[in-house]
Amino acid sequence: MPTLTSCIFENSNFTGAANCNSVQFPANGWAWATWTFGNRRASLARVRTDGEIVIALTPVLDTGTNRALIDASLPDGATRITNIRAGMVPYSETWLGPRQPGRHPAWRVLVDLSFRVRIDLPWYCFAPGGDSRATIHYYLFVRLDGARRLVASVDHWEWERTESAGVCGDTVADRLNNGVPGGVAPLQTALNTALSSFSSFTFSEIYFLPGDGRNAGRDDVGNVRNEAAIILMR
Amino acid sequence: MTCSTGLSKKFADEVVSRMKKLTAKYGLEDVVVERDHDPVVIAARGCLKDADGKDSKERIEILVQLSADLAQADKASLVAAEVTMDAAPEVYRAYDLSDVVAEETVARASEPVDKPC
């Protein structure tokens, strides 16, 4: 029996929280999911097929090896304080999206690999708690290349400081601007290694779903930018 | 701009020099000078000492910043940079939500058939 996955999103641009429900239905019959929509503003529905390869992104990317890789690339005085999160985001919602509209179509979905860091600051910055916090994003462009093979590249990076740095906002900016790019090359190498096991396969379709991409039952996702899955079809 | 040229350099150099003498005169030991930064930062803290070098038990903290635009230090809170990609990568399929979402919002509430007068 085919399966319908129905997802509703908090925001009309398919970001924010999401809820998905997957139900089997008879061929040529009805499938339905009932929701209390509340504050949800967009929905997607997808008929799932047998033989899909579902790759939940966070478990694949949040590994000890990748954490060590990220930690080694952090600027001086910065410490990672969360695990690595990996989800989906349309290009239009990234920093570059509205500023470089020609780089990707606005609705192209990228993988948002992110984590938060604490940045220790000297006393004369007078930052509350003696430190500041920031979220660092590496955006991955995952697609099927001309030969229908799965490839991925680090497309761009972004950081946002989320707490006061006292009088040292510029210091924090310098450290992050000098340090974050250093994670690109090692991350790309890690991606290439991870994808090498797919190199002998070709696929016809690739798409994203919030959460872990399950095809049965309910999946509630706090933020699709932190949890998403890639689905590959042969 | 780091107060590194022209009159602003002379001004900054003089402020740094005078602050160093002042903190030395009053025996402040925790002194920081970031001369090549923007803003230039001179900070000091500690217990003031009298002319005989005796600890007065009076604590002081001082911070001086010099810049052409002090507000700029807090502006850079969101920055991004593209990574050089291979020119025009050959893409067979990438997932675009535009494939499933019409350009105009599709789901609009329809007008009720019987409008109240």
Interface residues (C-beta under 8 A of the other chain):
Chain A: S12 F14 L44 P90 T94 W95 L96 Q100 R103 P105 A106 W107 R108 V109 P122 W123 Y124 F126 H137 F141 V142 R143 L144 D145 G146 A147 R148 V151 S153 V154 D155 H156 W157 E158 W159 E160 R161 A165 V167 C168 G169 D170 T171 A173 L176 N177 P181 V184 F203 S204 E205 I206 Y207 F208
Chain B: D30 V32 H37 D38 P39 V41 A43 R45 L63 Q65 Q72 A73 D74 K75 A76 S77 L78 V79 A80 A81 E82 V83 M85 D86 P89 E90 V91 Y92 R93 A94 Y95 D96 L97 S98 D99 V100 V101 T105
